[in-house]
Amino acid sequence: MTASIATGETILVVGGGISGMTAALEAAECGKQVILVEKSPTLGGRTALLYRYFPKLCHPACGLEINLRRLKGNRNVRVITMAEVTKIAGERGNYAVSIRISPRHVNENCTACGACAEAVSAEIPNPANYGLDRIKAAYLPHAMAYPQRYVLDPSIVGTAEGEKAKAACKYGAIDLEAKEETLTLPVGAVIWATGWQPYDAAKIQPYGYGRYPDVITSLEFERLADPHGPTGGRILRPSDGKPAGNIAFIQCAGSRDENHLRHCSRICCMASLKQTQYVREACGAEAKSTIYYIDIRAIDRFEDFYRKVQQDTSVRFVKSKVARVASGAGGNLVLHGVDTEGYHRYANEHDLVVLAVGMEPSVQGADIPAEIIADSSGFLESSASGGIFAAGCASGALDVNRSVQHATAAALRAIQVVNRNAGTEVR
Ligand SMILES: Cc1cc2nc3c(=O)[nH]c(=O)nc-3n(C[C@H](O)[C@H](O)[C@H](O)COP(=O)(O)OP(=O)(O)OC[C@H]3O[C@@H](n4cnc5c(N)ncnc54)[C@H](O)[C@@H]3O)c2cc1C
């Protein structure tokens, strides 16, 4: 790829989750040239790792598939995966961006046949399942991955395992000599859609994440419930592999807390309400979910979903900020706290504890130009005069629907900037 692919009328989108894909497609379908840069080996971001979407409980694959079809049919978007923006210089309408591309060691000849994965025996923690299981060190990130191309983990490059992968590929797709590259491109506007990351649950010391294997995060629970996940969709305890049916959901794990994240992550209540329905689906009449909450934040159309879950006899609500999690009999966990509706102390036993962890912006460490500012939680706010715009969860904790709306608005603002370069400003 050379610098000639870009001009001052090009829009750069950083982050290939649902927000970045949306912004890129909206701009490209308006005829703009777009470069979409994603740091992982595939587009889709965190939504591709959800089992179902609230409130309709549909599969994220549908939304992803529609966007991938739009993307494949549009020649205005160039996707660069395994790439990060290292520097942005210049000003609105006239930026020079430096992009560092890591080697994938698998070129475009790959047909995703999987022969390389069969040939190697080395394994790595599966990034798509948050390390809950292991996969071969030559892998397809997930079934819907785009590009549909395998990746070689750097740990096997330069080893006999890497050579085995190369020998097994009859299409000449394995390139063990590939090196890191750096590109510098001119662009007129930038959309920053780098999304969110979960708050580090191990920092919430009283809840025992990392100390008790059966305390997991809400993201890990999405994978446990998913048929493509580490347990084939069976909700099993990580400690002993026994089926879990009496599950505690602890809300505001790291959110609305002066010691952790001050902001409300807005999504977690809906995510836990949704996940009680996974328990219902997996365990039927035996299902027992208990939501420990400060208050449930289910806004607008989500209120109906909240009411529906309230009617579900398998779901119990306890208004309480859990004080601590301790180990109990038979490998179970005991939640201690005070129910603030009756001021009763409780010590409730559960076989699995799910922490509804807060969302923080995944912009830490990135070299963000001074013209885009961050709020007190680190979420980005686009300035009125610049040419760099935040989109989706980089700007705040948002659900998918709101991320898409926000990304569409960011695309419009970026188009306005590059149109000035093209001399097509409407006065
Ligand atoms: C437990 C849980 C359940 C949820 N369930 C639902 C649900 O059912 N329905 C719903 O509507 N919402 C749900 N959400 C919210 C949903 O996950 C977000 O709305 C969605 O992920 C936002 O997409 P995004 O593209 O803004 O961010 P992300 O999904 O985080 O995508 C960001 C992308 O940017 C890439 N990136 C990051 N940094 C860089 C960089 N420096 N350079 C290049 N690329 C970079 C990342 O690799 C990623 O691909 C849930 C959230 C949680 C925590």
The ligand as an SDF file (V2000), in Angstrom:
LIG
                    3D

 53 58  0  0  0  0  0  0  0  0999 V2000
  -21.2790   -7.1770   29.1400 C   0  0  0  0  0  0  0  0  0  0  0  0
  -21.7330   -6.2650   28.0320 C   0  0  0  0  0  0  0  0  0  0  0  0
  -22.8140   -6.6490   27.2430 C   0  0  0  0  0  0  0  0  0  0  0  0
  -23.2670   -5.8000   26.2420 C   0  0  0  0  0  0  0  0  0  0  0  0
  -24.3790   -6.1730   25.5440 N   0  0  0  0  0  0  0  0  0  0  0  0
  -24.9300   -5.3030   24.6780 C   0  0  0  0  0  0  0  0  0  0  0  0
  -26.1750   -5.6150   24.0440 C   0  0  0  0  0  0  0  0  0  0  0  0
  -26.7200   -6.6960   24.2490 O   0  0  0  0  0  0  0  0  0  0  0  0
  -26.7330   -4.6690   23.2130 N   0  0  0  0  0  0  0  0  0  0  0  0
  -26.1370   -3.4650   22.9880 C   0  0  0  0  0  0  0  0  0  0  0  0
  -26.7060   -2.6460   22.2550 O   0  0  0  0  0  0  0  0  0  0  0  0
  -24.9330   -3.1480   23.5580 N   0  0  0  0  0  0  0  0  0  0  0  0
  -24.3280   -4.0390   24.3860 C   0  0  0  0  0  0  0  0  0  0  0  0
  -23.1300   -3.7290   24.9810 N   0  0  0  0  0  0  0  0  0  0  0  0
  -22.4300   -2.4950   24.5630 C   0  0  0  0  0  0  0  0  0  0  0  0
  -21.6140   -2.7300   23.2620 C   0  0  0  0  0  0  0  0  0  0  0  0
  -20.5810   -3.6490   23.5340 O   0  0  0  0  0  0  0  0  0  0  0  0
  -21.0530   -1.3910   22.7390 C   0  0  0  0  0  0  0  0  0  0  0  0
  -22.1610   -0.5510   22.4480 O   0  0  0  0  0  0  0  0  0  0  0  0
  -20.2200   -1.5610   21.4720 C   0  0  0  0  0  0  0  0  0  0  0  0
  -19.1530   -2.4320   21.6850 O   0  0  0  0  0  0  0  0  0  0  0  0
  -19.6910   -0.2000   21.0080 C   0  0  0  0  0  0  0  0  0  0  0  0
  -18.9450   -0.3790   19.8230 O   0  0  0  0  0  0  0  0  0  0  0  0
  -17.6570    0.5310   19.4780 P   0  0  0  0  0  0  0  0  0  0  0  0
  -17.3400    0.2560   18.0580 O   0  0  0  0  0  0  0  0  0  0  0  0
  -17.9110    1.9400   19.8840 O   0  0  0  0  0  0  0  0  0  0  0  0
  -16.5050   -0.0300   20.4210 O   0  0  0  0  0  0  0  0  0  0  0  0
  -15.7510   -1.4510   20.4190 P   0  0  0  0  0  0  0  0  0  0  0  0
  -16.7080   -2.5640   20.2660 O   0  0  0  0  0  0  0  0  0  0  0  0
  -14.9070   -1.4090   21.6640 O   0  0  0  0  0  0  0  0  0  0  0  0
  -14.8070   -1.4030   19.1360 O   0  0  0  0  0  0  0  0  0  0  0  0
  -13.6390   -0.6000   19.1130 C   0  0  0  0  0  0  0  0  0  0  0  0
  -12.6760   -1.1620   18.0850 C   0  0  0  0  0  0  0  0  0  0  0  0
  -11.5200   -0.3080   18.0170 O   0  0  0  0  0  0  0  0  0  0  0  0
  -10.3320   -1.1010   18.0270 C   0  0  0  0  0  0  0  0  0  0  0  0
   -9.2600   -0.2820   18.6060 N   0  0  0  0  0  0  0  0  0  0  0  0
   -9.0810    0.0800   19.8990 C   0  0  0  0  0  0  0  0  0  0  0  0
   -7.9900    0.8740   20.0040 N   0  0  0  0  0  0  0  0  0  0  0  0
   -7.4780    1.0050   18.7540 C   0  0  0  0  0  0  0  0  0  0  0  0
   -6.3600    1.7040   18.2340 C   0  0  0  0  0  0  0  0  0  0  0  0
   -5.5680    2.4490   19.0150 N   0  0  0  0  0  0  0  0  0  0  0  0
   -6.1260    1.6370   16.8960 N   0  0  0  0  0  0  0  0  0  0  0  0
   -6.9310    0.8940   16.0740 C   0  0  0  0  0  0  0  0  0  0  0  0
   -8.0060    0.2010   16.5350 N   0  0  0  0  0  0  0  0  0  0  0  0
   -8.2800    0.2760   17.8530 C   0  0  0  0  0  0  0  0  0  0  0  0
  -10.6970   -2.3030   18.8860 C   0  0  0  0  0  0  0  0  0  0  0  0
   -9.8350   -3.4060   18.6210 O   0  0  0  0  0  0  0  0  0  0  0  0
  -12.1500   -2.5530   18.4550 C   0  0  0  0  0  0  0  0  0  0  0  0
  -12.2140   -3.3780   17.3030 O   0  0  0  0  0  0  0  0  0  0  0  0
  -22.6280   -4.5540   25.9960 C   0  0  0  0  0  0  0  0  0  0  0  0
  -21.5330   -4.1760   26.7930 C   0  0  0  0  0  0  0  0  0  0  0  0
  -21.1130   -5.0060   27.8170 C   0  0  0  0  0  0  0  0  0  0  0  0
  -20.0180   -4.5470   28.7340 C   0  0  0  0  0  0  0  0  0  0  0  0
  1  2  1  0
  2  3  1  0
  2 52  2  0
  3  4  2  0
  4  5  1  0
  4 50  1  0
  5  6  2  0
  6  7  1  0
  6 13  1  0
  7  8  2  0
  7  9  1  0
  9 10  1  0
 10 11  2  0
 10 12  1  0
 12 13  2  0
 13 14  1  0
 14 15  1  0
 14 50  1  0
 15 16  1  0
 16 17  1  0
 16 18  1  0
 18 19  1  0
 18 20  1  0
 20 21  1  0
 20 22  1  0
 22 23  1  0
 23 24  1  0
 24 25  2  0
 24 26  1  0
 24 27  1  0
 27 28  1  0
 28 29  2  0
 28 30  1  0
 28 31  1  0
 31 32  1  0
 32 33  1  0
 33 34  1  0
 33 48  1  0
 34 35  1  0
 35 36  1  0
 35 46  1  0
 36 37  1  0
 36 45  1  0
 37 38  2  0
 38 39  1  0
 39 40  1  0
 39 45  2  0
 40 41  1  0
 40 42  2  0
 42 43  1  0
 43 44  2  0
 44 45  1  0
 46 47  1  0
 46 48  1  0
 48 49  1  0
 50 51  2  0
 51 52  1  0
 52 53  1  0
M  END
$$$$
